[in-house]
């Protein structure tokens, strides 16, 4: 493997880690598929296991042996002492190991629907932390796949992937347009919106939901968009106490998945 020592964060080789934002990384090889930054050994290992390829690694000297244990012989590893790496914003969250990973082509909606029966649909969930937490709950509580409308945060943003503990690499996912939601229904899926609608059924009293089911979660501010809500088969609600009307979308997702995907 090719280990390159660096002594400053200003090194040109580190621009992909420090000089580019998430959107720039996504377009790094445009029109070809771009890159994303992966942080911490556990998350990186899960990405590699899922078939993602590392373009390079950036590690603290003391973590070099750990990276050598799972990287490929031809990989490039940029290595720096702690006093250099600690200047990285949020360094304590990285575990001293970062990787620039190549994105993979996203599957088509029809392929996701053909191979999965328990699906999550996120409608404009904008916060990467919420997206990551929802993926973690989806993977842990029985969902097969996650669909995201184009207004959602990217599951491969470093915060989303980190919060998910790498489960974004274990669950099928892709982006869709809102007008494609009808295609999901036409494919035989029951669309269930987590919504405060007047006709909402209590989550623990659901019936006739069918084997193929979709749980829909909406934007942190305004909920599920009307165009999607209008075609849903069911509106569902989590029974609340103490005059609380709703939970954070990530917390609500875990409760809904536990009940619907069991």
C-alpha positions in Angstrom: 0.0 0.0 0.0 1.1 3.6 -0.6 1.5 5.4 2.7 2.1 9.1 2.3 3.1 11.2 5.4 1.7 14.7 5.6 2.6 17.4 8.2 0.1 20.1 7.4 -3.6 20.3 6.6 -2.7 22.6 3.8 -1.2 19.7 1.8 -2.8 19.6 -1.7 -3.5 15.9 -1.4 -6.0 16.6 1.4 -8.2 19.0 -0.5 -10.8 16.3 -1.1 -11.1 15.9 2.7 -10.9 19.5 3.8 -11.4 21.8 0.8 -14.7 20.6 -0.7 -18.2 20.7 0.7 -20.6 17.7 0.4 -22.2 19.0 -2.9 -18.8 19.5 -4.5 -17.8 16.0 -3.6 -21.0 14.6 -5.1 -20.1 16.3 -8.4 -16.3 15.6 -8.1 -16.2 13.4 -11.3 -19.2 14.9 -13.0 -20.8 13.7 -15.2 -19.6 10.5 -13.7 -20.5 9.5 -10.1 -18.7 11.5 -7.4 -17.3 10.9 -3.9 -18.3 11.1 -0.3 -16.3 11.2 2.9 -16.8 8.4 5.4 -15.7 8.7 9.0 -14.7 6.2 11.7 -13.6 2.6 11.4 -17.0 1.0 12.0 -18.7 3.1 9.3 -15.9 2.6 6.8 -15.9 -1.2 7.3 -19.6 -1.3 6.6 -19.2 0.7 3.5 -16.4 -1.6 2.2 -18.5 -4.7 3.1 -21.4 -3.2 1.0 -19.1 -2.9 -2.0 -18.1 0.8 -1.9 -14.5 1.5 -3.0 -12.2 3.8 -1.1 -10.2 6.2 -3.3 -7.9 7.1 -0.4 -7.7 7.2 3.4 -6.7 10.0 5.8 -5.6 8.7 9.2 -3.9 9.5 12.4 -0.5 7.8 12.8 -1.7 5.7 15.7 -4.6 4.3 13.6 -2.4 3.3 10.7 -2.2 -0.4 11.6 -6.0 -0.5 12.1 -6.5 0.8 8.5 -3.9 -1.6 7.1 -6.0 -4.5 8.5 -8.9 -3.8 6.2 -7.7 -1.7 3.3 -6.5 -2.9 -0.1 -2.8 -3.3 -0.9 -3.1 -0.7 -3.7 -4.8 1.9 -1.6 -3.3 5.3 -0.8 -3.2 6.3 2.8 -2.4 9.8 3.9 -1.0 9.7 7.4 -0.6 12.6 9.8 0.4 13.0 13.5 -2.3 13.8 16.1 -1.3 17.5 16.5 -2.1 18.0 12.8 -5.4 16.0 12.6 -6.8 17.5 15.8 -7.2 20.8 13.9 -9.9 19.2 11.7 -13.3 20.5 12.7 -15.2 17.6 14.4 -12.1 15.5 14.5 -13.2 13.8 17.8 -16.1 12.2 15.9 -13.9 10.6 13.2 -12.1 8.2 15.4 -8.9 9.2 13.6 -9.9 7.5 10.4 -11.5 9.1 7.3 -11.9 7.7 3.8 -12.8 9.3 0.5 -15.3 6.7 -1.0 -16.6 6.4 -4.5 -20.4 6.6 -4.9 -22.3 3.8 -6.6 -25.1 4.1 -9.1 -28.5 4.3 -7.4 -31.1 1.6 -8.2 -34.2 2.3 -10.2 -37.5 2.5 -8.2 -38.9 -0.5 -10.0 -36.0 -2.6 -8.9 -36.3 -1.5 -5.3 -40.1 -2.4 -5.4 -39.5 -5.7 -7.0 -37.0 -7.0 -4.4 -38.5 -5.4 -1.2 -41.8 -5.5 0.7 -41.3 -3.3 3.7 -40.4 0.2 2.6 -39.8 3.6 4.1 -40.5 6.8 2.2 -39.0 10.1 3.4 -40.7 13.2 2.0 -38.3 16.2 2.2 -36.6 15.2 5.4 -33.9 17.9 5.3 -31.8 17.3 8.4 -28.9 14.8 7.9 -29.0 13.7 11.5 -32.6 12.8 11.2 -32.0 10.9 7.9 -29.1 9.0 9.5 -31.2 8.1 12.6 -34.1 7.0 10.4 -31.8 4.7 8.4 -30.5 3.2 11.6 -34.0 2.5 12.8 -35.1 1.1 9.4 -32.2 -1.4 9.4 -32.7 -2.4 13.0 -36.5 -2.8 12.9 -37.2 -4.6 9.8 -37.4 -2.2 6.8 -36.0 -3.5 3.5 -35.5 -0.2 1.7 -35.7 3.6 2.0 -37.0 5.9 -0.7 -36.2 9.6 -0.5 -37.8 12.5 -2.4 -35.4 15.0 -3.9 -35.7 17.4 -1.0 -34.2 15.0 1.5 -30.7 15.2 2.9 -28.2 12.9 1.2 -27.8 9.6 3.2 -24.1 9.6 2.3 -23.4 13.0 3.8 -20.8 12.3 6.5 -23.1 13.3 9.4 -26.0 11.1 8.1 -23.7 8.1 7.5 -22.1 8.6 10.9 -25.3 8.9 12.8 -26.7 5.9 11.0 -23.6 3.9 12.2 -23.1 2.8 8.6 -26.5 1.3 8.2 -27.0 3.5 5.1 -24.8 0.9 3.4 -26.9 -2.0 4.6 -30.4 -1.0 3.3 -31.5 -0.5 -0.3 -32.2 3.2 -1.0 -32.7 5.6 -3.9 -34.2 9.0 -4.7 -37.6 9.4 -6.4 -39.7 12.2 -7.7 -42.9 12.9 -5.8 -45.0 12.0 -8.9 -43.6 8.5 -8.7 -45.3 7.7 -5.4 -48.4 6.7 -7.4 -46.2 4.0 -9.1 -45.5 2.6 -5.6 -49.2 2.3 -4.9 -49.9 0.8 -8.3 -47.3 -1.9 -7.5 -49.5 -3.1 -4.7 -48.1 -1.3 -1.7 -50.2 0.1 1.0 -49.2 3.7 1.6 -49.3 4.7 5.3 -48.7 8.3 6.2 -47.6 9.2 9.7 -49.8 12.2 10.0 -51.9 14.2 12.4 -54.9 14.1 10.1 -58.4 13.9 11.6 -59.0 10.5 10.1 -55.7 9.0 11.4 -55.8 5.4 12.8 -53.9 4.7 16.0 -50.7 2.8 15.2 -51.4 -0.1 17.6 -54.9 -0.7 16.1 -54.0 -0.9 12.4 -55.6 -3.6 10.3 -55.7 -4.7 6.6 -52.3 -3.2 5.8 -51.3 -5.9 3.4 -47.9 -7.7 3.0 -46.4 -4.9 0.9 -46.3 -1.7 3.0 -44.8 1.7 2.9 -44.4 4.0 6.0 -44.2 7.7 4.9 -42.5 10.3 7.1 -42.6 14.0 6.3 -40.6 17.2 6.6 -39.6 18.4 10.1 -41.6 21.6 9.7 -44.6 21.0 7.5 -45.0 17.3 7.4 -45.9 15.2 4.4 -46.7 17.2 1.2 -50.3 17.4 0.2 -49.7 15.7 -3.2 -48.4 12.6 -1.4 -50.9 12.8 1.5 -53.8 12.9 -0.8 -53.1 9.5 -2.4 -52.2 7.6 0.8 -54.3 4.6 1.7 -54.1 5.3 5.5 -53.1 8.0 7.9 -51.6 6.7 11.1 -50.9 8.3 14.4 -48.9 7.4 17.5 -51.1 7.6 20.6 -49.7 10.4 22.8 -50.0 11.4 26.5 -49.5 14.6 28.4 -51.0 16.7 25.5 -47.9 16.1 23.3 -49.1 16.0 19.7 -46.0 14.4 18.0 -42.4 13.2 18.3 -39.3 14.2 16.4 -39.4 12.5 13.0 -36.5 10.2 13.8 -38.1 9.1 17.1 -41.5 8.6 15.5 -39.9 6.5 12.8 -38.6 4.0 15.3 -42.0 3.6 17.0 -43.7 3.2 13.6 -41.2 0.7 12.2 -41.4 -1.4 15.4 -45.2 -1.8 15.0 -45.6 -2.0 11.2 -42.5 -4.0 10.1 -42.5 -6.6 12.9 
